[in-house]
Amino acid sequence: MHRTFFKRSVAFAAMIAGLTIAAGLTVTPTVQAASWLSDPEINIPEPIDPGTGQKLYVPFNQVLGTVGKNTESPKVLTGLDGTNVAALVTKDKVPHQSGAIWSIDPISLTQPFSSKMHIYFGTNTEPADGMAFALTGGARPTRPYDDGAGLGVWQLNTGSTPGALPRSFAIVFDPYKNADWLDKNVTYPADSKKQYVGWGFPGQTDYQYTRYAVGENLGLVWGSASSTSGLDSLDNKATHKGLGGYQALAAGQQFNDGKWHTVTIDWKPDAATDGGGTIKFEVELTDGTFLKKQLTWTKAQSQAIFGGTNVYWGFTGSTGENFEDAIVTFETIPGLVSAGAQTAIKAPNDEPAPSAVYRGTRLKQVYTVTYNGDQSKQDWPVQDANNGQNLAFQMKTDNHYGFVVDSTGKVPVTLTALGHAYPRDGLPVGPLASVRDRNGHVFQVAHQITVAGLSAFQKRNHGQTYTVSAPIMAATTTAPGAILTGQDAGAIIGNNAHISATVDVPAVIEPPLSLSVPARFNFGNLSVAQFVTGFTVPGRVTDDQGIEYAGGIAAQIPSDAKSSLTAQMTTSFPLGSGYHPEKTVISFNYNNQTIKLQDGAPEPTTLFQNATVAPPASINNLRLTMGKYPAVKKGHYDATITWTLTVAPPDA
């Protein structure tokens, strides 16, 4: 590939050099004395986000309460400040437990809600039966339901008491194989730990269970895991049974791994807001990947499941002969704080970003944070022990981008509220990296920043909105043409709610071959006397109007090829007879060397050769040197420099 650019041509897009972002810092929590809990007997790691260092829990004093059948479990675990921070659904070393924690008030299926929780099962090699997240219609449960394999939701036997959780939907996290009983119909992968995630409808006894020929034990009958409602056999009044579905964990995945596993629930009502809608849930596995499922129910289906549009939500769990610590913390609690965050990538002029941008393109990441005081029980956040009441943003962007750090070492962030814009400082978290923008300028970028001290949302006010924006730059290339959807954009953090955000970012592509060079090397007015004796004078780099040009020589080259740049003064200064062009030289510093362009030289001068990364664009110390030429006459004299940027295959 060969392109030639002339002095007076319109400048093309500038150089961008490659960027390598260092791997993010990883913090692995150490299992030690649980200093985050007031009970010294509970020795479990504190759930902490390794990327931000933030706690993955908020107090739930006003919104959740426990029910159980013995004194060992369930148990509310309090933090050092006395607030309720976790629920011990079942306790290690104690068999035959059954416990639950339920919302104090119902939530409506006519309104959206979401919850983010973290579950922990300890490290017992012989785990107990597990836990379940459940929604139930009707009255708030006042007792646990069937224990052991029942997990507090399933019915164990025909006629068992108390039986199945009525009018319910459940997502179960089952680490124990009851092969001759409820789990008989679960197929596990070879070499796995025989654990699974299931979803079903415990109260639908005619379709969710089958009775074995011997004895009265019941077995779960699963529908197709690919069903979009989980209710196919119920809808069709089929003679065959089977509701919900399950996914067995693969080899290497298990719940009893000593790690916290994130569980997210998201409900979106349908347009009619009549009780129908879509529930999405995600469950984090050992390797950090997520099991994801989505179910959609009509108004009639929701009515068949729950008997109405109001439901209570909570966690249940149980043990048999085996036992385990089964613990849950709540990071986002439905009804406590009604808030949300939408994140978008925009152009600097606030226009929507295109689906793909060139590496080195500057954009901005914009968060729109909303809070509804009418649907919240508390301000966000509530006052802390020091009477403080501030939100913090942990802002992240996709790994192919970075927040642009200014000369003070901070990222300039803009907060807009009530029509007014306020500057804020974003403090980088983790290592910085260098990247050149499309004009050849070098910037430092950070993958993550913290913005602290933002004012609280007050419950006495109704709908409230913050907009927070920060500059970002495309840093490394992605797969061609593919928008990256659902990327982690961080969280807005208060002491009673953490609202996570995701963002769709444009693909980043290699920029086309281009070159931006100064329009003029300007050496001003020279005297006849200077020509008589010869001279060396400094020059100015300008545009065609004589305005200083700081862009330098900015080449934009692909990283998977060899690129070279040359320059040649191909048209001699037309000074007349007796002029010796070889005695006229324009020189300047570029790419850590002194470049000399001789007038009328038969061969071009090389500025760089076989490069995969373009050098910095800056040029300085511009000089014009001319030998003696007494015959000079008054006039305006120009010479033309031809710049040639070429690209060859890497194996050329």
GILIN-V54268 format. One record per pair of residues at least 4 apart in sequence whose C-alpha atoms are under 8 Angstrom apart, sorted by the first residue. I is the first residue (numbers start at 0). J is the second residue. If there is no record, write none. Layout:
# GILIN-V54268
i | j
I | J
I | J
This chain:
# GILIN-V54268
i | j
0 | 645
0 | 646
0 | 647
1 | 643
1 | 644
1 | 645
1 | 646
2 | 643
2 | 644
2 | 645
3 | 641
3 | 642
3 | 643
3 | 644
4 | 8
4 | 514
4 | 641
4 | 642
4 | 643
4 | 644
5 | 639
5 | 640
5 | 641
5 | 642
6 | 516
6 | 517
6 | 518
6 | 519
6 | 639
6 | 640
6 | 641
6 | 642
7 | 518
7 | 519
7 | 543
8 | 518
10 | 514
10 | 515
10 | 516
10 | 517
11 | 513
11 | 514
11 | 515
12 | 437
12 | 438
12 | 513
12 | 514
12 | 515
12 | 555
13 | 436
13 | 437
13 | 438
13 | 439
13 | 513
13 | 514
13 | 515
13 | 553
13 | 554
13 | 555
14 | 435
14 | 436
14 | 437
14 | 438
14 | 439
14 | 513
14 | 514
14 | 515
14 | 553
14 | 554
14 | 555
14 | 556
14 | 613
14 | 616
15 | 358
15 | 359
15 | 434
15 | 435
15 | 436
15 | 437
15 | 438
15 | 439
15 | 554
15 | 555
15 | 556
15 | 613
16 | 434
16 | 435
16 | 439
16 | 555
16 | 612
16 | 613
16 | 614
17 | 434
17 | 435
17 | 474
17 | 475
17 | 558
17 | 612
18 | 432
18 | 433
18 | 434
18 | 474
18 | 475
19 | 432
19 | 433
19 | 475
20 | 398
20 | 431
20 | 432
21 | 430
21 | 431
21 | 432
23 | 50
23 | 429
23 | 430
24 | 50
24 | 429
25 | 49
25 | 50
26 | 49
26 | 50
27 | 49
28 | 44
28 | 45
28 | 47
28 | 49
29 | 44
30 | 42
30 | 43
30 | 44
31 | 42
31 | 43
31 | 44
32 | 39
32 | 42
32 | 43
32 | 44
33 | 39
33 | 41
33 | 42
33 | 43
33 | 44
33 | 45
34 | 39
34 | 79
35 | 45
35 | 78
35 | 79
36 | 41
36 | 76
36 | 77
36 | 78
36 | 79
37 | 76
37 | 77
37 | 78
37 | 79
37 | 81
38 | 76
38 | 77
43 | 121
45 | 54
46 | 54
46 | 55
46 | 56
46 | 117
46 | 259
47 | 52
47 | 53
47 | 54
47 | 55
48 | 52
48 | 53
48 | 54
48 | 55
49 | 53
51 | 393
51 | 428
55 | 117
55 | 328
55 | 329
55 | 330
56 | 84
56 | 85
56 | 116
56 | 328
56 | 329
56 | 330
56 | 331
57 | 84
57 | 328
57 | 329
57 | 330
57 | 331
57 | 494
57 | 495
57 | 496
57 | 497
58 | 82
58 | 83
58 | 84
58 | 85
58 | 329
58 | 494
58 | 495
59 | 63
59 | 82
59 | 83
59 | 84
59 | 329
59 | 332
59 | 495
60 | 64
60 | 82
60 | 83
61 | 103
61 | 335
62 | 102
62 | 103
62 | 104
62 | 334
62 | 335
63 | 100
63 | 101
63 | 102
63 | 103
63 | 313
64 | 100
64 | 101
64 | 102
64 | 103
65 | 73
65 | 74
65 | 75
65 | 98
65 | 99
65 | 100
65 | 101
66 | 73
66 | 98
66 | 99
66 | 100
66 | 101
66 | 140
66 | 141
66 | 142
66 | 143
67 | 72
67 | 73
67 | 97
67 | 98
67 | 99
67 | 142
67 | 143
68 | 72
68 | 96
68 | 97
68 | 98
68 | 142
68 | 143
69 | 73
69 | 96
69 | 97
71 | 89
71 | 90
71 | 93
71 | 96
72 | 87
72 | 88
72 | 89
72 | 90
72 | 96
72 | 97
72 | 98
73 | 86
73 | 87
73 | 88
73 | 89
73 | 90
73 | 97
73 | 98
73 | 99
73 | 100
74 | 86
74 | 87
74 | 88
75 | 83
75 | 84
75 | 85
75 | 86
75 | 87
76 | 83
76 | 84
76 | 85
76 | 86
76 | 87
77 | 81
77 | 82
77 | 83
77 | 84
77 | 85
78 | 82
78 | 83
78 | 84
84 | 328
84 | 329
85 | 326
85 | 327
85 | 328
85 | 329
86 | 100
86 | 326
86 | 327
86 | 328
87 | 324
87 | 325
87 | 326
87 | 327
88 | 97
88 | 98
88 | 99
88 | 100
88 | 130
88 | 314
88 | 315
88 | 316
88 | 317
88 | 324
88 | 325
88 | 326
88 | 327
89 | 96
89 | 97
89 | 98
89 | 316
89 | 317
89 | 318
89 | 322
89 | 323
89 | 324
89 | 325
89 | 326
90 | 96
90 | 322
90 | 323
90 | 324
90 | 325
91 | 322
91 | 323
91 | 324
91 | 325
92 | 322
92 | 323
93 | 322
93 | 323
94 | 318
94 | 319
94 | 320
94 | 321
94 | 322
95 | 146
95 | 147
95 | 317
95 | 318
95 | 319
95 | 320
95 | 321
95 | 322
96 | 146
96 | 147
96 | 317
96 | 318
96 | 319
97 | 143
97 | 144
97 | 145
97 | 146
97 | 147
97 | 150
97 | 151
97 | 315
97 | 316
97 | 317
97 | 318
98 | 143
98 | 151
98 | 315
98 | 316
98 | 317
99 | 143
99 | 151
99 | 313
99 | 314
99 | 315
99 | 316
100 | 313
100 | 314
100 | 315
101 | 139
101 | 140
101 | 311
101 | 312
101 | 313
101 | 314
102 | 311
102 | 312
102 | 313
103 | 139
103 | 311
104 | 311
105 | 139
105 | 309
105 | 310
105 | 311
105 | 312
106 | 110
106 | 309
106 | 310
106 | 311
106 | 312
106 | 333
106 | 334
107 | 274
107 | 308
107 | 309
107 | 310
108 | 266
108 | 268
108 | 272
108 | 273
108 | 274
108 | 275
108 | 276
108 | 308
108 | 309
108 | 310
109 | 268
109 | 269
109 | 272
109 | 273
109 | 274
109 | 275
109 | 308
110 | 267
110 | 268
110 | 272
111 | 265
111 | 266
111 | 267
111 | 268
112 | 265
112 | 266
112 | 267
112 | 333
112 | 334
113 | 263
113 | 264
113 | 265
113 | 266
113 | 331
113 | 332
113 | 333
114 | 263
114 | 264
114 | 265
114 | 329
114 | 330
114 | 331
114 | 332
114 | 333
115 | 261
115 | 262
115 | 263
115 | 264
115 | 329
115 | 330
115 | 331
115 | 332
116 | 261
116 | 262
116 | 263
116 | 327
116 | 328
116 | 329
116 | 330
116 | 331
117 | 259
117 | 260
117 | 261
117 | 262
117 | 327
117 | 328
117 | 329
117 | 330
118 | 259
118 | 260
118 | 261
118 | 262
118 | 325
118 | 326
118 | 327
118 | 328
119 | 254
119 | 255
119 | 257
119 | 258
119 | 259
119 | 260
119 | 324
119 | 325
119 | 326
119 | 327
120 | 126
120 | 129
120 | 254
120 | 255
120 | 256
120 | 257
120 | 258
120 | 259
120 | 323
120 | 324
120 | 325
120 | 326
121 | 255
121 | 256
121 | 257
121 | 258
121 | 323
121 | 324
121 | 325
122 | 126
122 | 255
122 | 256
122 | 257
123 | 255
123 | 323
124 | 255
125 | 175
125 | 321
126 | 174
126 | 175
126 | 255
126 | 321
126 | 322
126 | 323
127 | 174
127 | 175
127 | 317
127 | 318
127 | 319
127 | 320
127 | 321
127 | 322
127 | 323
128 | 147
128 | 148
128 | 150
128 | 173
128 | 174
128 | 175
128 | 176
128 | 316
128 | 317
128 | 318
128 | 319
128 | 321
128 | 322
129 | 150
129 | 171
129 | 172
129 | 173
129 | 174
129 | 175
129 | 316
129 | 317
129 | 318
129 | 325
130 | 150
130 | 171
130 | 172
130 | 173
130 | 314
130 | 315
130 | 316
130 | 317
130 | 325
131 | 150
131 | 151
131 | 152
131 | 169
131 | 170
131 | 171
131 | 172
131 | 314
131 | 315
131 | 316
132 | 169
132 | 170
132 | 171
132 | 312
132 | 313
132 | 314
132 | 315
133 | 152
133 | 167
133 | 168
133 | 169
133 | 170
133 | 312
133 | 313
133 | 314
133 | 315
134 | 167
134 | 168
134 | 169
134 | 310
134 | 311
134 | 312
134 | 313
135 | 139
135 | 164
135 | 165
135 | 166
135 | 167
135 | 168
135 | 305
135 | 310
135 | 311
135 | 312
136 | 165
136 | 166
136 | 167
136 | 304
136 | 305
136 | 306
136 | 307
136 | 308
136 | 309
136 | 310
136 | 311
137 | 166
137 | 305
137 | 306
137 | 307
137 | 309
137 | 310
139 | 311
143 | 151
143 | 161
143 | 315
144 | 149
144 | 150
144 | 151
144 | 152
144 | 153
144 | 154
144 | 160
144 | 161
144 | 162
144 | 163
144 | 164
145 | 149
145 | 150
145 | 151
145 | 152
145 | 153
145 | 154
145 | 155
145 | 159
145 | 160
145 | 161
145 | 162
145 | 163
146 | 150
146 | 151
146 | 316
146 | 317
146 | 318
146 | 319
147 | 151
147 | 317
147 | 318
147 | 319
148 | 153
148 | 155
148 | 177
148 | 181
148 | 317
148 | 318
148 | 319
149 | 153
149 | 154
149 | 155
149 | 163
149 | 181
149 | 317
150 | 171
150 | 315
150 | 316
150 | 317
150 | 318
151 | 163
151 | 164
151 | 315
151 | 316
151 | 317
152 | 163
152 | 164
152 | 169
152 | 201
152 | 315
153 | 162
153 | 163
153 | 164
153 | 201
153 | 202
154 | 159
154 | 162
154 | 163
154 | 164
154 | 201
154 | 217
155 | 159
155 | 162
155 | 163
155 | 181
155 | 216
155 | 217
155 | 218
156 | 162
156 | 215
156 | 216
156 | 217
157 | 210
157 | 215
157 | 216
157 | 217
158 | 162
163 | 201
163 | 202
164 | 201
164 | 202
165 | 201
165 | 202
165 | 203
166 | 200
166 | 201
166 | 202
166 | 203
166 | 303
166 | 304
166 | 305
166 | 306
167 | 200
167 | 201
167 | 202
167 | 304
167 | 305
168 | 198
168 | 199
168 | 200
168 | 201
168 | 304
169 | 198
169 | 199
169 | 200
169 | 201
170 | 196
170 | 197
170 | 198
170 | 199
171 | 196
171 | 197
171 | 198
172 | 194
172 | 195
172 | 196
172 | 197
172 | 254
173 | 194
173 | 195
173 | 196
173 | 197
174 | 192
174 | 193
174 | 194
174 | 195
174 | 253
174 | 254
174 | 255
175 | 193
175 | 194
176 | 182
176 | 193
176 | 194
177 | 181
177 | 182
177 | 183
178 | 182
178 | 183
178 | 184
179 | 183
180 | 216
180 | 217
180 | 218
181 | 216
181 | 217
181 | 218
181 | 219
182 | 218
182 | 219
183 | 218
183 | 219
184 | 218
184 | 219
184 | 220
184 | 221
185 | 245
185 | 247
186 | 247
187 | 191
187 | 193
187 | 194
187 | 247
187 | 248
187 | 249
188 | 193
188 | 247
188 | 248
188 | 249
188 | 250
189 | 250
190 | 250
191 | 248
191 | 249
191 | 250
191 | 251
191 | 252
192 | 248
192 | 249
192 | 250
192 | 251
192 | 252
192 | 253
193 | 247
193 | 248
194 | 247
194 | 248
194 | 253
194 | 254
195 | 245
195 | 246
195 | 247
195 | 248
196 | 245
196 | 246
196 | 247
196 | 248
197 | 243
197 | 244
197 | 245
197 | 246
198 | 243
198 | 244
198 | 245
199 | 207
199 | 221
199 | 229
199 | 242
199 | 243
199 | 244
200 | 207
200 | 242
200 | 243
200 | 304
201 | 207
202 | 304
203 | 207
203 | 304
204 | 208
205 | 240
206 | 220
206 | 232
206 | 233
206 | 239
206 | 240
206 | 241
206 | 242
207 | 219
207 | 220
207 | 221
207 | 240
207 | 241
207 | 242
208 | 217
208 | 218
208 | 219
208 | 220
208 | 240
208 | 241
209 | 217
209 | 218
209 | 219
209 | 220
209 | 240
210 | 215
210 | 216
210 | 217
210 | 218
211 | 215
211 | 216
211 | 217
211 | 218
219 | 241
220 | 240
220 | 241
220 | 242
221 | 240
221 | 241
221 | 242
221 | 243
221 | 244
221 | 245
222 | 226
222 | 229
222 | 230
222 | 231
222 | 232
222 | 240
222 | 241
222 | 242
222 | 243
222 | 244
223 | 229
223 | 241
223 | 242
223 | 243
223 | 244
224 | 229
224 | 243
224 | 244
224 | 245
224 | 246
225 | 244
226 | 230
226 | 231
226 | 243
226 | 244
226 | 294
227 | 293
227 | 294
227 | 295
228 | 243
228 | 294
228 | 295
228 | 296
229 | 242
229 | 243
229 | 244
229 | 294
230 | 234
230 | 242
230 | 243
231 | 235
231 | 242
232 | 236
232 | 237
232 | 238
232 | 239
232 | 240
232 | 241
232 | 242
233 | 237
233 | 242
248 | 252
248 | 253
251 | 285
252 | 284
252 | 285
252 | 286
253 | 284
253 | 285
254 | 258
254 | 260
254 | 284
254 | 285
256 | 285
258 | 285
260 | 282
260 | 283
260 | 284
260 | 285
261 | 281
261 | 282
261 | 283
262 | 280
262 | 281
262 | 282
262 | 283
263 | 280
263 | 281
263 | 282
264 | 278
264 | 279
264 | 280
264 | 281
265 | 278
265 | 279
265 | 280
266 | 276
266 | 277
266 | 278
266 | 279
267 | 276
267 | 277
267 | 278
268 | 272
268 | 273
268 | 274
268 | 275
268 | 276
268 | 277
269 | 273
269 | 274
269 | 275
269 | 276
269 | 277
271 | 275
272 | 276
273 | 298
273 | 308
274 | 297
274 | 298
274 | 301
274 | 302
274 | 307
274 | 308
275 | 295
275 | 296
275 | 297
275 | 298
275 | 299
275 | 300
275 | 301
276 | 295
276 | 296
276 | 297
276 | 298
277 | 293
277 | 294
277 | 295
277 | 296
278 | 293
278 | 294
278 | 295
279 | 291
279 | 292
279 | 293
279 | 294
280 | 291
280 | 292
280 | 293
281 | 289
281 | 290
281 | 291
281 | 292
282 | 289
282 | 290
282 | 291
283 | 287
283 | 288
283 | 289
283 | 290
284 | 288
284 | 289
284 | 290
296 | 300
296 | 301
297 | 301
298 | 302
299 | 303
300 | 304
301 | 305
301 | 306
301 | 307
301 | 308
302 | 306
302 | 307
302 | 308
305 | 309
305 | 310
316 | 325
318 | 322
318 | 323
330 | 496
330 | 497
331 | 496
331 | 497
331 | 498
332 | 336
332 | 496
333 | 337
334 | 374
334 | 375
334 | 376
335 | 375
335 | 376
335 | 377
335 | 495
335 | 496
336 | 370
336 | 371
336 | 372
336 | 374
336 | 375
336 | 376
336 | 377
336 | 378
336 | 379
336 | 495
336 | 496
337 | 370
337 | 371
337 | 372
337 | 374
337 | 375
338 | 368
338 | 369
338 | 370
338 | 371
338 | 498
339 | 368
339 | 369
339 | 370
339 | 498
340 | 366
340 | 367
340 | 368
340 | 369
340 | 498
340 | 499
340 | 500
341 | 366
341 | 367
341 | 368
341 | 500
341 | 501
341 | 502
342 | 364
342 | 365
342 | 366
342 | 367
342 | 488
342 | 500
342 | 501
342 | 502
342 | 503
343 | 364
343 | 365
343 | 366
343 | 502
343 | 503
343 | 504
344 | 351
344 | 352
344 | 362
344 | 363
344 | 364
344 | 365
344 | 502
344 | 503
344 | 504
344 | 505
345 | 349
345 | 350
345 | 351
345 | 352
345 | 362
345 | 363
345 | 364
345 | 365
346 | 350
346 | 351
346 | 352
346 | 361
346 | 362
346 | 363
347 | 361
347 | 362
347 | 363
352 | 362
352 | 505
353 | 505
354 | 480
354 | 481
354 | 482
354 | 504
354 | 505
354 | 506
355 | 480
355 | 481
355 | 482
355 | 505
355 | 506
355 | 507
355 | 508
356 | 360
356 | 473
356 | 505
356 | 506
356 | 507
356 | 508
357 | 473
357 | 507
357 | 508
357 | 509
357 | 510
358 | 436
358 | 437
358 | 472
358 | 473
358 | 474
358 | 475
358 | 476
358 | 507
358 | 508
358 | 509
358 | 510
359 | 434
359 | 435
359 | 436
359 | 437
359 | 472
359 | 473
359 | 474
360 | 436
360 | 437
360 | 472
360 | 473
361 | 436
361 | 470
361 | 471
361 | 472
361 | 473
362 | 470
362 | 471
362 | 472
362 | 473
363 | 468
363 | 469
363 | 470
363 | 471
363 | 472
364 | 396
364 | 468
364 | 469
364 | 470
364 | 471
365 | 466
365 | 467
365 | 468
365 | 469
366 | 465
366 | 466
366 | 467
366 | 468
367 | 464
367 | 465
367 | 466
367 | 467
368 | 464
368 | 465
368 | 466
369 | 462
369 | 463
369 | 464
369 | 465
370 | 456
370 | 461
370 | 462
370 | 463
370 | 464
371 | 375
371 | 458
371 | 460
371 | 461
371 | 462
371 | 463
372 | 376
372 | 377
372 | 378
372 | 457
372 | 458
372 | 459
372 | 460
372 | 461
372 | 462
372 | 463
373 | 458
373 | 459
373 | 460
373 | 461
373 | 462
375 | 458
376 | 458
377 | 381
377 | 458
378 | 455
378 | 456
378 | 457
378 | 458
379 | 390
379 | 455
379 | 456
379 | 457
379 | 458
379 | 493
379 | 494
379 | 495
379 | 496
380 | 388
380 | 389
380 | 390
380 | 455
380 | 456
380 | 493
380 | 494
380 | 495
380 | 496
381 | 388
381 | 493
381 | 494
381 | 495
382 | 386
382 | 387
382 | 388
383 | 387
383 | 388
383 | 494
388 | 454
388 | 455
389 | 451
389 | 452
389 | 453
389 | 454
389 | 455
389 | 493
390 | 451
390 | 452
390 | 453
390 | 454
390 | 455
390 | 491
390 | 492
390 | 493
391 | 449
391 | 450
391 | 451
391 | 452
391 | 453
391 | 491
391 | 492
391 | 493
392 | 449
392 | 450
392 | 451
392 | 489
392 | 490
392 | 491
392 | 492
393 | 447
393 | 448
393 | 449
393 | 450
393 | 489
393 | 490
393 | 491
393 | 492
394 | 447
394 | 448
394 | 449
394 | 450
394 | 488
394 | 489
394 | 490
395 | 446
395 | 447
395 | 448
395 | 487
395 | 488
395 | 489
396 | 400
396 | 401
396 | 402
396 | 446
396 | 447
396 | 486
396 | 487
396 | 488
396 | 489
396 | 502
397 | 401
397 | 446
397 | 486
397 | 487
397 | 488
397 | 504
398 | 446
399 | 473
399 | 474
399 | 475
399 | 476
399 | 477
399 | 507
400 | 446
400 | 471
400 | 472
400 | 473
400 | 474
400 | 475
401 | 444
401 | 445
401 | 446
401 | 447
401 | 471
401 | 472
401 | 473
401 | 474
402 | 410
402 | 444
402 | 445
402 | 446
402 | 447
402 | 448
402 | 469
402 | 470
402 | 471
402 | 472
403 | 410
403 | 442
403 | 443
403 | 444
403 | 445
403 | 470
403 | 471
403 | 472
404 | 408
404 | 409
404 | 410
404 | 411
404 | 427
404 | 442
404 | 443
404 | 444
404 | 445
405 | 409
405 | 410
405 | 411
405 | 442
405 | 443
408 | 426
408 | 427
409 | 424
409 | 425
409 | 426
409 | 427
410 | 424
410 | 425
410 | 426
410 | 427
410 | 448
410 | 469
410 | 470
411 | 422
411 | 423
411 | 424
411 | 425
411 | 469
411 | 470
412 | 422
412 | 423
412 | 424
412 | 425
412 | 467
412 | 468
412 | 469
412 | 470
413 | 420
413 | 421
413 | 422
413 | 423
413 | 466
413 | 467
413 | 468
413 | 469
414 | 420
414 | 421
414 | 422
414 | 423
414 | 465
414 | 466
414 | 467
414 | 468
415 | 419
415 | 420
415 | 421
415 | 465
415 | 466
415 | 467
416 | 420
416 | 464
416 | 465
416 | 466
417 | 464
423 | 450
424 | 450
425 | 448
425 | 449
425 | 450
426 | 448
426 | 449
426 | 450
427 | 431
427 | 445
427 | 446
427 | 447
427 | 448
427 | 449
428 | 445
428 | 446
428 | 447
428 | 448
428 | 449
429 | 445
429 | 446
429 | 447
430 | 445
431 | 443
431 | 444
431 | 445
431 | 446
432 | 443
432 | 444
432 | 445
433 | 441
433 | 442
433 | 443
433 | 444
434 | 441
434 | 442
434 | 443
434 | 444
434 | 474
435 | 439
435 | 440
435 | 441
435 | 442
436 | 440
436 | 441
436 | 442
436 | 472
437 | 555
438 | 550
438 | 553
439 | 550
439 | 553
439 | 554
439 | 615
439 | 616
440 | 615
440 | 616
444 | 471
444 | 472
456 | 460
456 | 463
473 | 507
474 | 507
475 | 507
476 | 506
476 | 507
476 | 508
476 | 509
477 | 481
477 | 506
477 | 507
477 | 508
478 | 506
478 | 507
478 | 508
479 | 506
479 | 507
479 | 508
480 | 506
480 | 507
480 | 508
481 | 505
481 | 506
482 | 503
482 | 504
482 | 505
482 | 506
483 | 503
483 | 504
483 | 505
483 | 506
484 | 502
484 | 503
484 | 504
485 | 501
485 | 502
485 | 503
486 | 501
486 | 502
486 | 503
486 | 504
487 | 500
487 | 501
487 | 502
488 | 499
488 | 500
488 | 501
488 | 502
489 | 499
489 | 500
489 | 501
490 | 497
490 | 498
490 | 499
490 | 500
491 | 497
491 | 498
491 | 499
491 | 500
492 | 496
492 | 497
492 | 498
493 | 497
509 | 557
510 | 555
510 | 556
510 | 557
511 | 555
511 | 556
511 | 557
512 | 554
512 | 555
512 | 556
512 | 557
513 | 554
513 | 555
513 | 556
513 | 644
514 | 552
514 | 553
514 | 554
514 | 555
514 | 644
515 | 550
515 | 551
515 | 552
515 | 553
515 | 554
516 | 550
516 | 551
516 | 552
516 | 553
517 | 540
517 | 541
517 | 542
517 | 548
517 | 550
517 | 551
517 | 552
518 | 540
518 | 541
518 | 542
518 | 543
519 | 540
519 | 541
519 | 542
519 | 543
519 | 545
520 | 538
520 | 539
520 | 540
520 | 541
521 | 538
521 | 539
521 | 540
521 | 541
521 | 545
522 | 536
522 | 537
522 | 538
522 | 539
522 | 623
523 | 538
525 | 529
525 | 530
526 | 530
527 | 531
527 | 629
527 | 631
527 | 632
527 | 633
528 | 532
529 | 533
529 | 534
530 | 534
530 | 625
530 | 626
530 | 627
530 | 628
530 | 629
530 | 631
531 | 627
531 | 628
531 | 629
531 | 630
532 | 626
532 | 627
532 | 628
532 | 629
533 | 624
533 | 625
533 | 626
533 | 627
533 | 628
534 | 623
534 | 624
534 | 625
534 | 626
534 | 627
535 | 622
535 | 623
535 | 624
535 | 625
536 | 622
536 | 623
536 | 624
537 | 620
537 | 621
537 | 622
537 | 623
538 | 620
538 | 621
538 | 622
538 | 623
539 | 547
539 | 621
540 | 547
540 | 548
540 | 549
540 | 621
541 | 545
541 | 546
541 | 547
541 | 548
542 | 546
542 | 547
542 | 548
549 | 617
550 | 616
550 | 617
551 | 616
551 | 617
551 | 618
552 | 616
552 | 617
552 | 618
553 | 613
553 | 615
553 | 616
553 | 617
554 | 613
554 | 614
554 | 616
555 | 613
556 | 562
556 | 611
556 | 612
556 | 613
556 | 646
557 | 562
557 | 611
557 | 612
558 | 611
558 | 612
559 | 611
559 | 648
559 | 649
560 | 610
560 | 611
560 | 646
560 | 647
560 | 648
560 | 649
561 | 608
561 | 609
561 | 610
561 | 611
561 | 646
561 | 647
561 | 648
561 | 649
562 | 607
562 | 608
562 | 609
562 | 610
562 | 611
562 | 644
562 | 645
562 | 646
562 | 647
563 | 605
563 | 606
563 | 607
563 | 608
563 | 609
563 | 610
563 | 644
563 | 645
563 | 646
564 | 605
564 | 606
564 | 607
564 | 608
564 | 642
564 | 643
564 | 644
564 | 645
565 | 603
565 | 604
565 | 605
565 | 606
565 | 607
565 | 642
565 | 643
565 | 644
566 | 596
566 | 603
566 | 604
566 | 605
566 | 606
566 | 640
566 | 641
566 | 642
566 | 643
567 | 596
567 | 597
567 | 598
567 | 599
567 | 600
567 | 602
567 | 603
567 | 604
567 | 640
567 | 641
567 | 642
568 | 596
568 | 597
568 | 598
568 | 599
568 | 600
568 | 603
568 | 638
568 | 639
568 | 640
568 | 641
569 | 598
569 | 599
569 | 600
569 | 638
569 | 639
569 | 640
569 | 641
570 | 598
570 | 599
570 | 638
570 | 639
570 | 640
571 | 580
571 | 598
571 | 599
571 | 638
571 | 639
572 | 580
572 | 598
572 | 636
572 | 637
572 | 638
573 | 636
573 | 637
573 | 638
574 | 578
574 | 631
574 | 632
574 | 636
575 | 631
577 | 628
577 | 630
578 | 628
579 | 583
579 | 626
580 | 597
580 | 598
580 | 599
581 | 597
581 | 598
581 | 599
581 | 600
582 | 597
582 | 598
582 | 624
582 | 625
582 | 626
583 | 597
583 | 598
583 | 623
583 | 624
583 | 625
583 | 626
584 | 595
584 | 596
584 | 597
584 | 598
584 | 623
584 | 624
584 | 625
585 | 595
585 | 596
585 | 597
585 | 598
585 | 621
585 | 622
585 | 623
585 | 624
586 | 593
586 | 594
586 | 595
586 | 596
586 | 620
586 | 621
586 | 622
586 | 623
587 | 593
587 | 594
587 | 595
587 | 618
587 | 619
587 | 620
587 | 621
587 | 622
588 | 592
588 | 593
588 | 594
588 | 618
588 | 619
588 | 620
588 | 621
589 | 593
589 | 594
589 | 606
589 | 616
589 | 617
589 | 618
589 | 619
590 | 606
590 | 607
590 | 614
590 | 615
590 | 616
590 | 617
594 | 604
594 | 606
595 | 604
596 | 600
596 | 604
647 | 651
